[in-house]
Amino acid sequence: MKSPVTHFSRTLRVLHWLMAILLLAMLFIGVSMVVTLSERHSWLVAIHKPLGIFLLLLVLIRLAVRLVQATPSLPLEMPSWQKRAAQLSHVLLYILMTTLPLVGWAMQSAGGYPIVLHDTLLLPPIASQDVQLYALLRLAHTVLAYLLFVGILLHLTAALFHALIRKDGVLSSMTTGSGIRSMPDGQ
């Protein structure tokens, strides 16, 4: 009989932390892009577009790895409503991490702006050129980015709750890999 999985695989931990850094960078680059009129604007846009596509690839890889690798269960003592909230929040984060770059790509396509990944590598448009569609997708991209930022803050809050209050190993299962453990009786 196999022993239960108590931590995430090294692959999932690396993907998680790489994406965490890149997602936060993307959110701050995005905010900087829309508030600056300086010469940095075009430089920020040139970083933002390919980084968004790279994050889309990373989230698809992460989903595939997660489907084939076992992940740890939440602590048995955790109330069922918290377990459901954790599962729902992860699903919503994955939806946002997948949808946001796709909406950005579609927005760029609708605006007639190519996404250049390398000097000569252009991504094909995924939406027809349409000014009204561009405006709608730009608004959607902004709203989704704010939702992702809120989702990340809630995720971070929950991780700190597990690390500092519950001390149940949930955070360490994604950091050091030491794993989730049951709480001693009486706690």
TORZA-803403 format. One record per residue (C-alpha): z, y, x; residue number from 1. Coordinates in steps of 0.5 Angstrom, whole numbers, always signed. Each point is the difference from the previous one (the first is absolute). Example, Ala and Ser with C-alpha at 12.3 -4.5 7.8 and 13.67 -1.06 7.14 Angstrom:
rec Z = +16&Y = -9&X = +25&num = 1
rec Z = -2&Y = +7&X = +2&num = 2
END
This chain:
rec Z = +0&Y = +0&X = +0&num = 1
rec Z = -2&Y = +7&X = +3&num = 2
rec Z = +6&Y = +5&X = +1&num = 3
rec Z = -1&Y = +6&X = -4&num = 4
rec Z = -4&Y = +6&X = +3&num = 5
rec Z = +5&Y = +6&X = +2&num = 6
rec Z = -5&Y = +5&X = +3&num = 7
rec Z = -7&Y = +2&X = +0&num = 8
rec Z = -5&Y = -2&X = +5&num = 9
rec Z = -1&Y = +4&X = +6&num = 10
rec Z = -7&Y = +1&X = -3&num = 11
rec Z = +3&Y = +3&X = -6&num = 12
rec Z = +5&Y = +4&X = +4&num = 13
rec Z = -5&Y = +3&X = +4&num = 14
rec Z = -5&Y = +2&X = -5&num = 15
rec Z = +6&Y = +3&X = -4&num = 16
rec Z = +2&Y = +4&X = +5&num = 17
rec Z = -7&Y = +2&X = +2&num = 18
rec Z = -2&Y = +2&X = -7&num = 19
rec Z = +7&Y = +4&X = -1&num = 20
rec Z = -2&Y = +4&X = +6&num = 21
rec Z = -7&Y = +1&X = -2&num = 22
rec Z = +1&Y = +1&X = -7&num = 23
rec Z = +6&Y = +6&X = +2&num = 24
rec Z = -5&Y = +3&X = +5&num = 25
rec Z = -6&Y = +0&X = -6&num = 26
rec Z = +5&Y = +3&X = -5&num = 27
rec Z = +1&Y = +6&X = +5&num = 28
rec Z = -7&Y = +0&X = +2&num = 29
rec Z = -2&Y = +1&X = -7&num = 30
rec Z = +5&Y = +5&X = -1&num = 31
rec Z = -2&Y = +4&X = +6&num = 32
rec Z = -7&Y = -1&X = -2&num = 33
rec Z = +0&Y = +4&X = -6&num = 34
rec Z = +5&Y = +5&X = +2&num = 35
rec Z = -4&Y = +3&X = +6&num = 36
rec Z = -6&Y = +4&X = +1&num = 37
rec Z = +0&Y = +0&X = +7&num = 38
rec Z = -5&Y = -4&X = +5&num = 39
rec Z = +5&Y = -6&X = +0&num = 40
rec Z = -2&Y = -1&X = -8&num = 41
rec Z = -7&Y = -4&X = +3&num = 42
rec Z = +4&Y = -4&X = +5&num = 43
rec Z = +5&Y = -2&X = -5&num = 44
rec Z = -5&Y = -2&X = -5&num = 45
rec Z = -4&Y = -4&X = +6&num = 46
rec Z = +7&Y = -4&X = +1&num = 47
rec Z = +2&Y = -1&X = -7&num = 48
rec Z = -7&Y = -3&X = -3&num = 49
rec Z = +0&Y = -6&X = +5&num = 50
rec Z = +7&Y = -1&X = +0&num = 51
rec Z = +0&Y = -1&X = -7&num = 52
rec Z = -5&Y = -5&X = +0&num = 53
rec Z = +4&Y = -3&X = +6&num = 54
rec Z = +6&Y = +0&X = -5&num = 55
rec Z = -4&Y = -4&X = -5&num = 56
rec Z = -2&Y = -5&X = +5&num = 57
rec Z = +7&Y = -1&X = +2&num = 58
rec Z = +3&Y = -1&X = -7&num = 59
rec Z = -5&Y = -5&X = -2&num = 60
rec Z = +1&Y = -4&X = +6&num = 61
rec Z = +8&Y = +1&X = -1&num = 62
rec Z = -1&Y = -3&X = -7&num = 63
rec Z = -4&Y = -6&X = +2&num = 64
rec Z = +5&Y = -1&X = +5&num = 65
rec Z = +5&Y = +1&X = -5&num = 66
rec Z = -3&Y = -5&X = -5&num = 67
rec Z = +0&Y = -6&X = +6&num = 68
rec Z = +6&Y = +1&X = +3&num = 69
rec Z = +7&Y = -1&X = -3&num = 70
rec Z = +5&Y = +6&X = -1&num = 71
rec Z = +7&Y = +0&X = -1&num = 72
rec Z = +4&Y = +0&X = -7&num = 73
rec Z = +4&Y = +6&X = -1&num = 74
rec Z = +8&Y = -2&X = +0&num = 75
rec Z = +2&Y = -4&X = -5&num = 76
rec Z = +6&Y = +5&X = -2&num = 77
rec Z = -5&Y = +5&X = -1&num = 78
rec Z = +0&Y = +2&X = -8&num = 79
rec Z = -7&Y = -3&X = -3&num = 80
rec Z = -2&Y = +7&X = -3&num = 81
rec Z = +1&Y = +3&X = +8&num = 82
rec Z = -5&Y = -6&X = +2&num = 83
rec Z = -5&Y = +2&X = -6&num = 84
rec Z = +0&Y = +7&X = +2&num = 85
rec Z = -1&Y = -2&X = +8&num = 86
rec Z = -6&Y = -5&X = -2&num = 87
rec Z = -3&Y = +6&X = -5&num = 88
rec Z = +1&Y = +5&X = +6&num = 89
rec Z = -3&Y = -4&X = +5&num = 90
rec Z = -6&Y = -1&X = -5&num = 91
rec Z = -1&Y = +7&X = -1&num = 92
rec Z = +0&Y = +2&X = +7&num = 93
rec Z = -5&Y = -5&X = +1&num = 94
rec Z = -4&Y = +3&X = -6&num = 95
rec Z = +1&Y = +7&X = +3&num = 96
rec Z = -2&Y = -2&X = +7&num = 97
rec Z = -6&Y = -4&X = -2&num = 98
rec Z = -2&Y = +5&X = -5&num = 99
rec Z = +1&Y = +7&X = +4&num = 100
rec Z = -5&Y = -1&X = +5&num = 101
rec Z = -5&Y = -3&X = -5&num = 102
rec Z = +0&Y = +6&X = -4&num = 103
rec Z = +0&Y = +4&X = +6&num = 104
rec Z = -7&Y = -3&X = +2&num = 105
rec Z = -2&Y = +1&X = -7&num = 106
rec Z = +2&Y = +7&X = +0&num = 107
rec Z = -4&Y = +1&X = +6&num = 108
rec Z = -6&Y = -4&X = -2&num = 109
rec Z = +0&Y = +5&X = -7&num = 110
rec Z = +0&Y = +6&X = +4&num = 111
rec Z = -6&Y = -2&X = +5&num = 112
rec Z = +5&Y = -1&X = +6&num = 113
rec Z = -1&Y = -6&X = +4&num = 114
rec Z = +5&Y = -4&X = +3&num = 115
rec Z = -1&Y = +0&X = +8&num = 116
rec Z = +3&Y = -6&X = +3&num = 117
rec Z = -3&Y = +1&X = +7&num = 118
rec Z = -6&Y = +4&X = +3&num = 119
rec Z = -5&Y = -3&X = -4&num = 120
rec Z = +4&Y = -5&X = -5&num = 121
rec Z = +0&Y = +3&X = -7&num = 122
rec Z = +3&Y = -4&X = -6&num = 123
rec Z = -4&Y = +0&X = -6&num = 124
rec Z = +1&Y = +4&X = -6&num = 125
rec Z = +4&Y = -3&X = -6&num = 126
rec Z = -1&Y = +5&X = -5&num = 127
rec Z = -6&Y = +4&X = -2&num = 128
rec Z = +0&Y = +7&X = +2&num = 129
rec Z = +3&Y = +4&X = -6&num = 130
rec Z = +4&Y = +7&X = +1&num = 131
rec Z = +5&Y = -2&X = -6&num = 132
rec Z = +1&Y = -7&X = +2&num = 133
rec Z = +2&Y = +3&X = +7&num = 134
rec Z = +5&Y = +5&X = -3&num = 135
rec Z = +3&Y = -6&X = -4&num = 136
rec Z = +1&Y = -4&X = +6&num = 137
rec Z = +2&Y = +5&X = +4&num = 138
rec Z = +6&Y = +1&X = -5&num = 139
rec Z = +1&Y = -7&X = -1&num = 140
rec Z = +0&Y = -1&X = +8&num = 141
rec Z = +6&Y = +6&X = +0&num = 142
rec Z = +4&Y = -3&X = -5&num = 143
rec Z = -1&Y = -7&X = +3&num = 144
rec Z = +2&Y = +2&X = +7&num = 145
rec Z = +7&Y = +4&X = -3&num = 146
rec Z = +1&Y = -7&X = -4&num = 147
rec Z = +0&Y = -4&X = +6&num = 148
rec Z = +4&Y = +5&X = +4&num = 149
rec Z = +5&Y = -1&X = -5&num = 150
rec Z = +0&Y = -7&X = +0&num = 151
rec Z = +1&Y = +0&X = +7&num = 152
rec Z = +6&Y = +4&X = +0&num = 153
rec Z = +3&Y = -5&X = -6&num = 154
rec Z = -2&Y = -6&X = +5&num = 155
rec Z = +4&Y = +4&X = +6&num = 156
rec Z = +6&Y = +1&X = -5&num = 157
rec Z = +0&Y = -7&X = -2&num = 158
rec Z = -1&Y = -3&X = +7&num = 159
rec Z = +6&Y = +5&X = +2&num = 160
rec Z = +4&Y = -2&X = -6&num = 161
rec Z = -1&Y = -8&X = +2&num = 162
rec Z = +2&Y = +2&X = +8&num = 163
rec Z = +6&Y = +5&X = -1&num = 164
rec Z = +3&Y = -2&X = -7&num = 165
rec Z = -2&Y = -7&X = -2&num = 166
rec Z = +0&Y = -3&X = +8&num = 167
rec Z = -4&Y = -6&X = -3&num = 168
rec Z = -6&Y = +0&X = +6&num = 169
rec Z = -6&Y = +2&X = -5&num = 170
rec Z = -1&Y = +6&X = +5&num = 171
rec Z = +1&Y = -4&X = +6&num = 172
rec Z = -5&Y = -6&X = -3&num = 173
rec Z = -6&Y = +6&X = +1&num = 174
rec Z = +3&Y = +3&X = +7&num = 175
rec Z = +3&Y = -5&X = +5&num = 176
rec Z = -2&Y = -6&X = -4&num = 177
rec Z = +8&Y = -3&X = +0&num = 178
rec Z = -1&Y = -1&X = -8&num = 179
rec Z = +3&Y = +1&X = -7&num = 180
rec Z = +7&Y = -4&X = -1&num = 181
rec Z = +4&Y = -1&X = -6&num = 182
rec Z = +6&Y = +5&X = +0&num = 183
rec Z = +7&Y = -3&X = +1&num = 184
rec Z = +4&Y = -2&X = -6&num = 185
rec Z = +4&Y = +6&X = -2&num = 186
rec Z = -5&Y = +6&X = +1&num = 187
END
